[in-house]
């Protein structure tokens, strides 16, 4: 209904939010305006987890990297410390991304800077991770010497949480709707699974 129409060559067909809301309302009655205001237009301090929690899972953080991060770091040679200090670096210590509001951003670190030392010792991924682990508790210290366009400066991160990596964990108090969604509709090798 919304994207259909005459069979013509490609052409520009602009539309406004009101057009989209009307078309969606014609397909299914729902508060589509409220949906888009909450899910698209509003800025939230946290990720929208309603689909995960409603599906019978929850987001937890542990000291062990998750499988996706392990594969990402192996394939793309990156260091992802987004859940701890809020930074992703390349293999040489150059910052690729900093998450606003996280310790690295609050300390003044930004993309393009290169970490050259961790707590006074030459940078390596292991040294960074050791320092993050050692930061757990009130006595931990995390100082990063960074080069930015030829200028060196030390950035002191106010972080005492140790290693943190996100994981999905089953919530036994709720039904596992994600498993039901992902469950095959037919047995492998049956006629129904090959008829497409």
Backbone as CSV, one residue per row, in Angstrom:
resi,resn,N_x,N_y,N_z,CA_x,CA_y,CA_z,C_x,C_y,C_z
1,UNK,0.820,-1.208,0.000,0.000,0.000,0.000,0.858,1.264,0.000
2,UNK,1.912,1.256,0.790,2.701,2.480,0.910,3.730,2.601,-0.194
3,UNK,4.415,1.496,-0.494,5.468,1.547,-1.503,4.998,1.064,-2.867
4,UNK,3.770,0.633,-2.968,3.258,0.139,-4.234,2.919,1.278,-5.179
5,UNK,2.186,0.964,-6.235,1.820,1.982,-7.198,2.016,1.477,-8.604
6,UNK,1.924,2.359,-9.568,2.053,1.928,-10.964,3.456,1.407,-11.258
7,UNK,3.534,0.528,-12.237,4.815,-0.041,-12.659,5.488,0.952,-13.596
8,UNK,6.361,1.793,-13.028,7.024,2.846,-13.794,8.523,2.772,-13.544
9,UNK,9.290,3.456,-14.351,10.726,3.559,-14.030,10.898,4.252,-12.678
10,UNK,12.089,4.115,-12.061,12.321,4.764,-10.763,12.058,6.267,-10.838
11,UNK,11.460,6.798,-9.775,11.220,8.235,-9.705,11.186,8.656,-8.235
12,UNK,11.416,9.911,-7.995,11.417,10.459,-6.650,9.987,10.712,-6.211
13,UNK,9.572,10.091,-5.092,8.222,10.253,-4.552,8.365,10.680,-3.095
14,UNK,8.540,11.956,-2.814,8.703,12.376,-1.419,7.424,12.145,-0.610
15,UNK,7.599,11.960,0.675,6.458,11.795,1.566,6.823,12.408,2.911
16,UNK,5.806,12.717,3.677,5.981,13.306,5.001,5.618,12.265,6.058
17,UNK,5.940,12.564,7.293,5.625,11.649,8.386,4.124,11.367,8.432
18,UNK,3.306,12.366,8.188,1.855,12.175,8.220,1.420,11.121,7.196
19,UNK,2.061,11.103,6.011,1.742,10.097,4.997,2.081,8.695,5.500
20,UNK,3.237,8.572,6.134,3.659,7.283,6.656,2.716,6.814,7.754
21,UNK,2.351,7.715,8.666,1.457,7.346,9.763,0.096,6.905,9.239
22,UNK,-0.421,7.601,8.232,-1.707,7.229,7.639,-1.623,5.852,7.003
23,UNK,-0.569,5.599,6.226,-0.418,4.309,5.557,-0.288,3.175,6.569
24,UNK,0.501,3.379,7.608,0.644,2.346,8.630,-0.677,2.110,9.359
25,UNK,-1.400,3.184,9.642,-2.698,3.063,10.303,-3.707,2.312,9.459
26,UNK,-3.599,2.425,8.134,-4.486,1.678,7.245,-4.187,0.183,7.278
27,UNK,-2.931,-0.167,7.526,-2.544,-1.573,7.580,-2.872,-2.172,8.946
28,UNK,-2.537,-1.455,10.007,-2.774,-1.950,11.368,-3.021,-0.768,12.298
29,UNK,-4.129,-0.814,13.027,-4.436,0.259,13.975,-3.451,0.203,15.138
30,UNK,-2.801,1.334,15.384,-1.792,1.394,16.443,-1.427,2.854,16.636
31,UNK,-0.840,3.182,17.766,-0.354,4.547,18.001,1.011,4.692,17.313
32,UNK,0.999,4.805,15.986,2.233,4.891,15.224,3.008,6.168,15.513
33,UNK,2.313,7.273,15.760,3.011,8.522,16.104,3.796,8.328,17.401
34,UNK,3.154,7.758,18.406,3.840,7.495,19.673,5.011,6.538,19.497
35,UNK,4.812,5.537,18.628,5.877,4.576,18.346,7.109,5.285,17.786
36,UNK,6.918,6.131,16.758,8.053,6.816,16.139,8.657,7.871,17.060
37,UNK,7.834,8.523,17.858,8.381,9.508,18.805,9.265,8.824,19.828
38,UNK,8.842,7.643,20.321,9.619,6.942,21.344,10.821,6.216,20.760
39,UNK,10.684,5.641,19.548,11.723,4.768,19.011,12.676,5.449,18.047
40,UNK,12.264,6.565,17.435,13.106,7.201,16.424,13.512,8.615,16.848
41,UNK,12.559,9.405,17.292,12.830,10.823,17.554,13.411,11.092,18.935
42,UNK,13.079,10.272,19.921,13.571,10.495,21.287,14.988,9.961,21.423
43,UNK,15.797,10.659,22.184,17.160,10.224,22.469,17.159,9.627,23.862
44,UNK,17.682,8.412,23.976,17.704,7.716,25.255,19.146,7.507,25.687
45,UNK,19.359,7.513,26.985,20.709,7.287,27.514,21.113,5.825,27.405
46,UNK,20.148,4.934,27.196,20.446,3.513,27.093,19.861,2.953,25.798
47,UNK,20.341,1.803,25.421,19.822,1.132,24.225,18.375,0.702,24.464
48,UNK,17.552,0.663,23.409,16.172,0.186,23.570,16.167,-1.331,23.731
49,UNK,15.938,-1.798,24.939,16.046,-3.222,25.238,14.707,-3.928,25.344
50,UNK,13.612,-3.240,25.068,12.294,-3.835,25.219,12.108,-5.101,24.411
51,UNK,12.623,-5.150,23.185,12.489,-6.344,22.367,13.263,-7.517,22.938
52,UNK,14.419,-7.234,23.530,15.233,-8.299,24.123,14.578,-8.817,25.389
53,UNK,14.203,-7.903,26.297,13.595,-8.339,27.554,12.225,-8.957,27.316
54,UNK,11.471,-8.415,26.366,10.172,-8.998,26.038,10.305,-10.362,25.396
55,UNK,11.458,-10.645,24.808,11.711,-11.930,24.172,12.253,-12.981,25.117
56,UNK,12.380,-12.636,26.397,12.829,-13.626,27.374,14.320,-13.623,27.638
57,UNK,14.989,-12.521,27.331,16.429,-12.410,27.550,16.735,-11.130,28.302
58,UNK,17.956,-10.985,28.775,18.389,-9.748,29.424,19.847,-9.489,29.065
59,UNK,20.223,-8.219,29.118,21.595,-7.816,28.843,22.355,-7.765,30.160
60,UNK,23.477,-8.477,30.222,24.330,-8.465,31.408,25.754,-8.137,30.965
61,UNK,26.573,-7.726,31.908,27.981,-7.462,31.613,28.838,-8.361,32.490
62,UNK,29.849,-8.978,31.861,30.771,-9.836,32.592,32.198,-9.417,32.247
63,UNK,33.158,-10.029,32.922,34.570,-9.715,32.677,35.131,-10.450,31.466
64,UNK,34.353,-11.340,30.852,34.830,-12.111,29.687,34.257,-11.523,28.405
65,UNK,35.096,-11.305,27.376,34.583,-10.801,26.104,33.552,-11.765,25.517
66,UNK,32.582,-11.201,24.803,31.588,-12.047,24.149,32.142,-12.559,22.818
67,UNK,31.445,-13.521,22.242,31.928,-14.167,21.016,32.039,-13.177,19.857
68,UNK,31.062,-12.254,19.735,31.105,-11.274,18.647,32.367,-10.425,18.760
69,UNK,32.690,-9.943,19.952,33.877,-9.113,20.123,35.147,-9.891,19.796
70,UNK,35.189,-11.147,20.209,36.371,-11.961,19.914,36.553,-12.083,18.405
71,UNK,35.469,-12.365,17.686,35.553,-12.493,16.228,35.874,-11.154,15.569
72,UNK,35.249,-10.079,16.045,35.490,-8.737,15.500,36.958,-8.351,15.667
73,UNK,37.488,-8.588,16.841,38.873,-8.212,17.104,39.847,-9.046,16.270
74,UNK,39.526,-10.313,16.052,40.385,-11.173,15.248,40.333,-10.768,13.774
75,UNK,39.128,-10.572,13.251,38.963,-10.277,11.826,39.395,-8.863,11.467
76,UNK,39.030,-7.885,12.279,39.252,-6.483,11.923,40.379,-5.824,12.698
77,UNK,41.035,-6.592,13.556,42.185,-6.082,14.314,41.836,-4.799,15.069
78,UNK,40.771,-4.872,15.858,40.359,-3.742,16.681,40.369,-4.156,18.144
79,UNK,40.327,-3.171,19.016,40.247,-3.384,20.452,38.973,-2.674,20.909
80,UNK,37.986,-3.449,21.364,36.689,-2.886,21.726,36.533,-2.865,23.242
81,UNK,36.694,-1.684,23.812,36.483,-1.472,25.247,35.320,-0.495,25.451
82,UNK,34.297,-0.653,24.616,33.145,0.240,24.663,32.355,0.152,25.942
83,UNK,32.203,-1.047,26.519,31.386,-1.209,27.719,32.128,-0.823,28.991
84,UNK,33.460,-0.713,28.922,34.219,-0.335,30.117,34.545,1.156,30.080
85,UNK,35.535,1.540,29.294,35.933,2.956,29.271,35.297,3.719,28.114
86,UNK,34.624,2.998,27.196,33.903,3.677,26.118,34.755,4.044,24.932
87,UNK,35.642,3.138,24.512,36.532,3.442,23.401,36.762,2.195,22.543
88,UNK,36.938,2.421,21.235,37.348,1.355,20.304,38.597,1.856,19.600
89,UNK,39.637,1.004,19.552,40.920,1.376,18.958,41.295,0.388,17.869
90,UNK,42.193,0.824,16.973,42.742,-0.127,16.016,43.910,-0.854,16.692
91,UNK,44.539,-1.769,15.979,45.604,-2.602,16.547,46.817,-1.791,16.997
92,UNK,46.999,-0.582,16.438,48.151,0.246,16.799,47.845,1.236,17.914
93,UNK,46.622,1.213,18.426,46.260,2.110,19.514,45.627,3.406,19.076
94,UNK,45.302,3.552,17.798,44.620,4.760,17.315,43.134,4.625,17.630
95,UNK,42.576,5.653,18.241,41.162,5.618,18.633,40.273,5.767,17.408
96,UNK,39.406,4.780,17.205,38.453,4.824,16.102,37.132,5.440,16.525
97,UNK,36.728,5.201,17.782,35.435,5.700,18.249,35.480,5.887,19.753
98,UNK,34.762,6.913,20.215,34.613,7.183,21.641,33.123,7.370,21.910
99,UNK,32.613,6.711,22.928,31.195,6.793,23.253,30.965,7.999,24.161
100,UNK,30.108,8.941,23.725,29.825,10.126,24.557,29.333,9.729,25.949
101,UNK,29.828,10.445,26.949,29.410,10.211,28.325,30.179,9.130,29.050
102,UNK,30.973,8.352,28.334,31.754,7.287,28.966,33.100,7.864,29.444
103,UNK,33.851,7.139,30.298,35.072,7.692,30.893,36.086,8.258,29.904
104,UNK,36.313,7.607,28.760,37.295,8.126,27.796,36.857,9.476,27.255
105,UNK,35.578,9.603,26.931,35.068,10.884,26.415,35.114,11.959,27.496
106,UNK,34.733,11.614,28.715,34.761,12.599,29.810,36.176,13.079,30.085
107,UNK,37.180,12.210,29.862,38.578,12.592,30.090,39.116,13.472,28.972
108,UNK,38.417,13.504,27.815,38.852,14.348,26.714,39.441,13.602,25.526
109,UNK,39.427,12.282,25.561,39.940,11.511,24.424,38.945,11.550,23.272
110,UNK,39.464,11.470,22.035,38.601,11.531,20.864,39.170,10.726,19.714
111,UNK,38.336,10.455,18.698,38.783,9.712,17.527,39.996,10.367,16.865
112,UNK,40.904,9.517,16.382,42.102,10.000,15.717,43.304,10.109,16.640
113,UNK,43.083,10.214,17.945,44.204,10.241,18.885,44.828,8.845,18.961
114,UNK,46.118,8.804,19.250,46.806,7.513,19.371,47.297,7.336,20.805
115,UNK,46.890,6.234,21.429,47.365,5.922,22.775,48.793,5.395,22.644
116,UNK,49.729,6.051,23.309,51.130,5.626,23.225,51.622,5.007,24.528
117,UNK,50.926,5.260,25.640,51.337,4.655,26.912,50.121,4.492,27.817
118,UNK,50.206,3.459,28.658,49.161,3.156,29.636,49.823,3.127,31.006
119,UNK,49.397,4.033,31.867,49.976,4.137,33.222,51.501,4.177,33.175
120,UNK,52.048,4.954,32.220,53.485,5.174,32.145,54.269,4.109,31.400
121,UNK,53.587,3.107,30.856,54.267,2.040,30.113,53.793,2.050,28.671
122,UNK,54.691,1.675,27.735,54.363,1.699,26.312,53.065,0.937,26.035
123,UNK,52.242,1.496,25.136,50.937,0.915,24.834,51.042,-0.465,24.211
124,UNK,50.175,-1.345,24.676,49.854,-2.609,24.010,48.429,-2.937,24.432
125,UNK,47.766,-3.771,23.651,46.402,-4.167,23.998,46.383,-4.836,25.361
126,UNK,47.340,-5.715,25.616,47.387,-6.406,26.908,47.580,-5.428,28.061
127,UNK,48.443,-4.425,27.873,48.657,-3.451,28.952,47.397,-2.631,29.210
128,UNK,46.699,-2.255,28.135,45.449,-1.517,28.318,44.455,-2.370,29.090
129,UNK,44.304,-3.611,28.701,43.329,-4.485,29.365,43.748,-4.794,30.800
130,UNK,45.042,-4.962,31.040,45.508,-5.171,32.410,45.181,-3.962,33.280
131,UNK,45.368,-2.752,32.733,45.077,-1.535,33.494,43.578,-1.395,33.744
132,UNK,42.764,-1.753,32.757,41.312,-1.703,32.951,40.903,-2.690,34.041
133,UNK,41.452,-3.911,34.002,41.159,-4.899,35.041,41.595,-4.404,36.413
134,UNK,42.781,-3.785,36.480,43.318,-3.300,37.755,42.563,-2.086,38.272
135,UNK,41.758,-1.452,37.408,41.032,-0.257,37.835,39.872,-0.579,38.771
136,UNK,39.491,-1.845,38.858,38.352,-2.228,39.701,38.609,-1.812,41.144
137,UNK,37.656,-1.131,41.720,37.776,-0.668,43.098,38.233,0.772,43.153
138,UNK,38.186,1.323,44.322,38.460,2.748,44.510,39.920,3.107,44.267
139,UNK,40.863,2.141,44.457,42.285,2.469,44.338,42.838,2.385,42.933
140,UNK,42.030,1.943,41.967,42.529,1.782,40.604,42.830,3.111,39.939
141,UNK,43.818,3.097,39.034,44.207,4.306,38.306,44.354,3.941,36.836
142,UNK,43.869,4.824,35.964,43.988,4.584,34.531,44.389,5.889,33.861
143,UNK,45.681,6.005,33.538,46.206,7.178,32.853,46.690,6.792,31.470
144,UNK,46.186,7.473,30.448,46.552,7.171,29.072,47.291,8.354,28.473
145,UNK,48.506,8.115,28.002,49.272,9.124,27.275,48.883,8.997,25.812
146,UNK,48.375,10.090,25.250,47.892,10.050,23.870,48.557,11.126,23.041
147,UNK,48.805,10.790,21.774,49.352,11.738,20.802,48.208,12.221,19.934
148,UNK,48.123,13.547,19.795,47.079,14.161,18.979,47.713,15.214,18.091
149,UNK,47.909,14.876,16.817,48.478,15.812,15.850,49.824,16.358,16.323
150,UNK,50.674,15.454,16.818,52.021,15.842,17.232,52.142,16.313,18.665
151,UNK,51.046,16.439,19.383,51.070,16.887,20.773,50.757,15.713,21.695
152,UNK,51.541,15.564,22.761,51.320,14.504,23.740,50.653,15.066,24.981
153,UNK,49.713,14.326,25.513,49.056,14.719,26.763,48.589,13.459,27.478
154,UNK,48.554,13.538,28.816,48.061,12.423,29.620,46.615,12.676,29.995
155,UNK,45.803,11.671,29.829,44.374,11.739,30.141,44.093,10.766,31.269
156,UNK,43.547,11.281,32.365,43.236,10.463,33.533,41.755,10.092,33.480
157,UNK,41.487,8.800,33.395,40.121,8.317,33.292,39.577,7.973,34.667
158,UNK,38.416,8.491,34.973,37.733,8.187,36.229,36.907,6.922,35.993
159,UNK,37.575,5.790,36.124,36.922,4.507,35.884,37.421,3.489,36.896
160,UNK,36.479,2.787,37.530,36.844,1.809,38.561,36.014,0.540,38.432
161,UNK,35.598,0.224,37.208,34.689,-0.910,37.027,35.323,-2.194,36.544
162,UNK,36.615,-2.207,36.242,37.234,-3.417,35.726,36.738,-3.758,34.326
163,UNK,37.053,-4.949,33.868,36.647,-5.397,32.528,35.132,-5.572,32.480
164,UNK,34.525,-5.092,31.386,33.072,-5.209,31.219,32.774,-5.474,29.744
165,UNK,32.044,-6.549,29.501,31.648,-6.916,28.146,30.182,-7.353,28.164
166,UNK,29.389,-6.890,27.199,27.963,-7.241,27.193,27.708,-8.666,26.705
167,UNK,26.709,-9.292,27.311,26.271,-10.636,26.935,24.751,-10.700,27.054
168,UNK,24.124,-11.525,26.224,22.708,-11.821,26.390,22.583,-13.065,27.251
169,UNK,21.635,-13.003,28.197,21.430,-14.096,29.131,19.938,-14.397,29.193
170,UNK,19.591,-15.667,29.200,18.185,-16.064,29.298,17.599,-15.628,30.629
171,UNK,16.383,-15.130,30.576,15.625,-14.778,31.773,14.604,-15.893,31.990
172,UNK,14.849,-16.783,32.939,13.954,-17.931,33.111,12.544,-17.548,33.569
173,UNK,12.366,-16.318,34.009,11.041,-15.880,34.454,10.119,-15.533,33.285
174,UNK,10.661,-15.493,32.065,9.871,-15.144,30.887,9.992,-16.230,29.829
175,UNK,8.976,-16.363,28.983,9.093,-17.343,27.892,10.147,-16.901,26.877
176,UNK,10.824,-17.871,26.271,11.874,-17.603,25.293,11.253,-17.402,23.915
177,UNK,10.800,-16.179,23.643,10.171,-15.879,22.367,11.182,-15.834,21.229
178,UNK,12.424,-15.483,21.512,13.437,-15.464,20.454,13.677,-16.862,19.901
179,UNK,13.717,-17.870,20.761,13.892,-19.243,20.290,12.704,-19.660,19.438
180,UNK,11.507,-19.246,19.841,10.317,-19.590,19.058,10.359,-18.927,17.683
181,UNK,10.827,-17.701,17.613,10.931,-16.991,16.333,11.966,-17.658,15.425
182,UNK,13.088,-18.076,16.009,14.183,-18.658,15.229,13.994,-20.139,14.917
183,UNK,13.017,-20.765,15.522,12.787,-22.199,15.313,12.384,-22.461,13.865
184,UNK,12.992,-23.469,13.229,12.608,-23.805,11.850,11.141,-24.200,11.779
185,UNK,10.496,-23.829,10.699,9.081,-24.169,10.532,8.896,-25.575,9.998
186,UNK,9.938,-26.173,9.444,9.859,-27.525,8.912,11.169,-28.241,9.202
187,UNK,11.103,-29.538,9.232,12.307,-30.342,9.455,13.235,-30.208,8.252
188,UNK,14.513,-30.246,8.484,15.492,-30.191,7.396,15.276,-31.356,6.446
189,UNK,15.282,-31.083,5.148,15.124,-32.113,4.149,13.693,-32.427,3.778
190,UNK,12.721,-31.838,4.498,11.312,-32.111,4.154,10.929,-31.290,2.928
191,UNK,9.861,-31.686,2.290,9.395,-30.975,1.099,9.076,-29.531,1.400
192,UNK,8.510,-29.271,2.616,8.118,-27.896,2.967,9.326,-26.993,3.073
193,UNK,10.483,-27.539,3.511,11.656,-26.688,3.703,12.340,-26.348,2.384
194,UNK,12.102,-27.171,1.340,12.767,-26.897,0.061,11.857,-26.203,-0.933
195,UNK,10.567,-26.156,-0.659,9.631,-25.501,-1.598,9.631,-24.010,-1.351
196,UNK,10.213,-23.271,-2.262,10.260,-21.807,-2.115,9.995,-21.161,-3.422
